[in-house]
Amino acid sequence: MATIKQMRERPIKLKAIFVTAVSLVWIFGTIALGHIIMVIINKDYPDFKWTFGQIMAVTGFLCIAATKWMKQDGWQSFFGVIGGTFMWTAFEYGLIYGSERLGVSYAYNGSYPEYRLMEWTVGLLVMVCMYLMYQESVRCNLFCYLRKKLHLMRGVLATGKIDNYGPRTAFEYICTTWFFYVLLMLAYDEQIFGAHGKFTYMCFYCSFAVAFYLVYKILNYDKFGPNIRYAIPTVMIFWNDIEILAKWGMLKEPWVHINWPIMFAIFSGFCISTYLIYKDLKARRAAAEVIVQEDMTTI
């Protein structure tokens, strides 16, 4: 990703603003709809939730596997997010099942049993982060920055074309969601920091500031492939503020309490952004095919 100095040297394109806005709305809608569907299934169809979790796991795997035959990084990223969302939903249902089997109860501050269980996956999360930190082929900007500042690089930064962004995007979505869930669960734990502790306030203000900084950074891109990928951490970080405000009782999450007017607005935004992404990627594919045909006629 370009540095702030490099971005200042070139103007932000109107197309980049449009693509960034659509990508952010689409990722936000994807996360919100995932919450809505889980709430509806758990409340209205409790006997179906285990089957639904299994369906999500299989469908997510198929979405990620299908990216092998996609040539555009935009489609790969698009289906990577969908697959990652389904796989994460299946993981949450696995935690719900595990918490029921183990008899994990609600916390006195209202935390769901599955999230209490998720909090203590922190050790596994640290091991995954350590692997990503030292694996120099991983091109995540955060880990590249940390490697550079901590002098962990033993060679040049990995470069070259990535043939399939689908699995990478799904992994990014899952790990980013997992990281911030664990972070918030640790923050809410009254025996560690507390929902109204200084650490939680720091998470709130830092998330708000960093989210806007990342929006500014992704304005450097005017294609849906990279925009979708970089919109994932941007929206996830902003989502921390929504979760914290709900924890403080200053906001009622519409996907938990099912506020239908807001649900309709979110669903409409998701559908419109999906159509705009589909339209743009389809046009790019047609343009690429025309270029290939022209090249073949000149041979």
C-alpha positions in Angstrom: 0.0 0.0 0.0 1.2 3.5 -0.8 2.6 5.7 1.9 0.8 8.9 3.0 3.6 11.0 1.3 3.1 9.2 -2.0 -0.7 9.6 -1.7 -0.3 13.4 -1.2 1.7 13.6 -4.4 -1.2 12.4 -6.5 -4.9 13.5 -6.4 -7.6 11.1 -5.2 -9.7 9.9 -8.1 -13.5 10.2 -8.1 -13.6 6.6 -9.1 -11.6 5.6 -6.1 -14.0 7.4 -3.8 -17.0 5.6 -5.4 -15.3 2.2 -5.3 -14.2 2.7 -1.6 -17.7 3.7 -0.5 -19.3 0.7 -2.3 -16.7 -1.7 -0.8 -17.2 -0.3 2.7 -21.0 -0.5 2.5 -20.8 -4.1 1.1 -18.4 -5.3 3.8 -20.5 -3.6 6.5 -23.7 -5.1 5.1 -22.1 -8.6 4.9 -21.1 -8.4 8.6 -24.5 -7.0 9.7 -26.5 -9.6 7.7 -24.4 -12.4 9.2 -25.5 -11.2 12.6 -29.1 -10.8 11.6 -29.4 -14.3 10.1 -27.8 -15.9 13.2 -30.2 -14.0 15.5 -33.2 -15.1 13.5 -32.1 -18.7 13.3 -31.3 -18.9 17.0 -34.5 -17.3 18.1 -37.1 -18.6 15.6 -35.6 -21.8 14.4 -33.5 -23.3 17.3 -33.9 -26.8 16.1 -32.3 -25.9 12.7 -29.3 -24.1 14.0 -26.9 -27.1 14.1 -27.9 -28.1 10.5 -27.5 -24.4 9.5 -24.0 -24.3 10.9 -23.0 -27.4 8.9 -24.5 -25.9 5.8 -22.5 -22.7 6.4 -19.3 -24.7 6.7 -19.8 -26.6 3.5 -21.0 -23.6 1.5 -18.1 -21.5 2.7 -15.6 -24.2 1.7 -17.2 -24.4 -1.8 -17.1 -20.6 -2.2 -13.4 -20.6 -1.4 -12.6 -23.6 -3.5 -14.5 -22.1 -6.5 -12.0 -19.1 -6.6 -9.5 -21.5 -8.1 -11.3 -21.1 -11.5 -11.7 -17.4 -11.3 -9.2 -15.2 -13.2 -10.0 -11.8 -11.8 -8.8 -10.8 -8.3 -12.1 -8.9 -7.8 -14.2 -12.1 -8.1 -11.6 -14.0 -6.0 -11.8 -11.4 -3.3 -15.6 -11.2 -3.5 -16.1 -14.9 -3.1 -13.3 -15.1 -0.5 -15.3 -12.7 1.7 -18.5 -14.7 1.2 -16.7 -18.0 2.0 -14.9 -16.5 5.0 -18.2 -15.2 6.3 -19.9 -18.6 6.0 -16.9 -20.4 7.6 -16.8 -17.9 10.5 -20.5 -18.4 11.0 -20.0 -22.1 11.2 -17.2 -21.6 13.7 -19.5 -19.5 15.9 -22.1 -22.3 15.8 -19.3 -24.7 16.8 -18.6 -22.5 19.8 -22.3 -22.4 20.7 -22.5 -26.2 20.5 -19.3 -26.5 22.6 -20.5 -24.0 25.2 -23.8 -26.0 25.6 -21.9 -29.3 25.9 -19.6 -27.9 28.5 -22.3 -26.1 30.4 -20.8 -22.6 30.0 -23.3 -20.0 31.4 -23.9 -16.4 30.6 -21.6 -13.9 32.3 -23.2 -11.5 34.7 -22.4 -8.6 32.3 -24.4 -10.3 29.6 -21.7 -12.0 27.6 -23.0 -15.0 25.6 -21.5 -18.4 26.5 -19.9 -18.9 23.1 -18.1 -15.6 23.4 -16.8 -16.5 26.9 -15.4 -19.7 25.3 -14.0 -17.7 22.4 -12.1 -15.4 24.8 -9.8 -18.3 25.8 -8.8 -19.1 22.2 -6.4 -16.2 22.8 -3.5 -18.6 23.1 -4.2 -20.2 19.7 -4.7 -16.7 18.2 -1.2 -15.6 19.5 0.4 -18.6 17.9 -1.3 -17.8 14.5 -0.1 -14.2 14.8 3.4 -15.4 15.6 3.4 -17.5 12.4 2.1 -14.6 10.3 4.7 -12.3 11.9 7.7 -14.5 11.0 6.3 -15.9 7.7 7.9 -13.4 5.2 5.7 -14.5 2.3 2.7 -13.0 4.2 2.1 -9.5 2.8 -0.3 -8.1 5.3 0.7 -4.4 5.8 0.5 -4.6 9.6 2.8 -7.6 9.8 5.2 -6.1 7.2 5.4 -3.0 9.3 6.0 -4.9 12.5 8.7 -7.0 10.8 10.4 -3.9 9.6 10.3 -2.1 12.9 11.2 -5.1 15.0 14.0 -6.0 12.5 12.6 -9.5 11.9 13.2 -9.5 8.1 16.0 -11.8 6.9 15.5 -11.0 3.2 13.6 -8.8 0.8 9.9 -8.4 1.0 8.0 -11.0 -1.0 6.8 -9.7 -4.3 5.3 -11.1 -7.5 1.8 -11.9 -8.8 -0.6 -13.7 -6.5 -2.6 -16.2 -8.6 -5.6 -16.6 -6.2 -6.7 -14.0 -3.7 -9.7 -16.1 -2.6 -8.2 -18.2 0.2 -6.1 -15.2 1.4 -9.2 -13.0 1.6 -11.2 -15.6 3.4 -8.3 -16.1 5.9 -8.0 -12.4 6.3 -11.7 -12.1 7.1 -11.7 -14.9 9.6 -8.5 -13.9 11.4 -9.5 -10.2 11.6 -12.9 -11.1 13.0 -11.4 -13.6 15.4 -8.7 -11.1 16.6 -11.2 -8.3 17.4 -13.7 -10.6 19.0 -11.0 -11.9 21.4 -9.7 -8.3 22.0 -13.2 -7.1 23.0 -13.9 -10.2 25.1 -10.6 -9.6 27.0 -11.5 -5.9 27.3 -15.0 -6.6 28.7 -13.7 -9.2 31.3 -14.0 -7.5 34.7 -11.2 -9.6 36.1 -8.8 -8.3 33.4 -9.8 -4.8 32.2 -13.6 -4.3 32.5 -16.2 -2.9 30.1 -15.7 0.6 31.5 -12.0 0.3 32.1 -9.3 2.5 30.6 -8.3 -0.2 28.1 -11.8 -0.4 26.7 -12.0 3.4 26.3 -8.6 3.2 24.6 -9.9 0.5 22.2 -12.9 2.7 21.4 -11.0 5.9 20.6 -8.1 4.1 18.8 -10.6 2.1 16.6 -12.4 5.3 15.7 -9.2 7.1 14.7 -7.6 4.1 12.9 -10.8 3.4 10.9 -10.8 6.9 9.4 -7.0 6.6 8.7 -7.5 3.3 6.8 -10.4 4.8 4.8 -8.0 7.5 3.7 -5.4 4.9 2.8 -7.7 2.7 0.7 -8.7 5.8 -1.4 -5.5 5.1 -3.2 -7.2 2.2 -5.0 -9.9 2.4 -7.7 -10.5 -1.3 -8.3 -12.8 -3.6 -6.3 -10.3 -6.3 -5.8 -7.9 -4.5 -3.5 -10.6 -2.2 -2.1 -12.7 -5.2 -0.9 -9.6 -6.7 0.8 -8.6 -3.5 2.5 -12.2 -2.7 3.5 -12.3 -5.8 5.7 -10.0 -4.5 8.5 -11.3 -1.0 8.0 -14.9 -2.0 8.7 -13.9 -4.5 11.4 -12.0 -1.8 13.3 -15.0 0.6 13.0 -17.2 -2.3 14.1 -15.4 -2.3 17.5 -17.0 1.1 18.3 -20.5 -0.3 17.5 -19.9 -3.2 19.8 -18.4 -1.1 22.6 -21.3 1.5 22.4 -23.8 -1.4 22.6 -21.9 -2.8 25.6 -22.1 0.6 27.3 -25.8 0.7 26.7 -25.5 3.8 24.5 -26.7 1.9 21.4 -29.1 -1.0 20.7 -27.7 -3.2 18.0 -30.5 -3.4 15.3 -29.4 -6.9 14.2 -29.8 -8.2 17.8 -33.1 -6.4 18.6 -34.3 -6.7 15.0 -35.2 -3.1 14.1 -36.8 -3.8 10.7 -36.5 -0.3 9.2 -32.8 -0.3 9.9 -32.6 -3.9 8.7 -34.3 -2.9 5.4 -31.8 -0.1 5.0 -28.8 -2.4 5.6 -30.2 -5.1 3.3 -30.9 -2.5 0.5 -27.3 -1.1 0.9 -25.9 -4.6 0.6 -28.0 -5.5 -2.5 -27.1 -2.2 -4.2 -23.4 -2.5 -3.4 -23.4 -6.1 -4.6 -25.0 -5.1 -7.9 -22.5 -2.3 -8.4 -19.6 -4.7 -7.7 -21.0 -7.3 -10.0 -21.6 -4.7 -12.8 -18.0 -3.4 -12.5 -16.3 -6.8 -12.4 -18.4 -8.0 -15.3 -17.4 -4.9 -17.4 -13.8 -5.5 -16.5 -14.0 -9.1 -17.6 -15.6 -8.1 -20.9 -12.9 -5.5 -21.5 -10.1 -8.0 -20.7 -11.6 -10.5 -23.2 -11.7 -7.9 -25.9 -8.0 -7.1 -25.3 -7.1 -10.8 -25.5 -9.1 -11.2 -28.8 -7.3 -8.1 -30.3 -3.9 -9.5 -29.3 -4.7 -12.8 -31.0 -5.8 -11.1 -34.2 -2.4 -9.3 -34.4 -0.4 -12.4 -34.1 
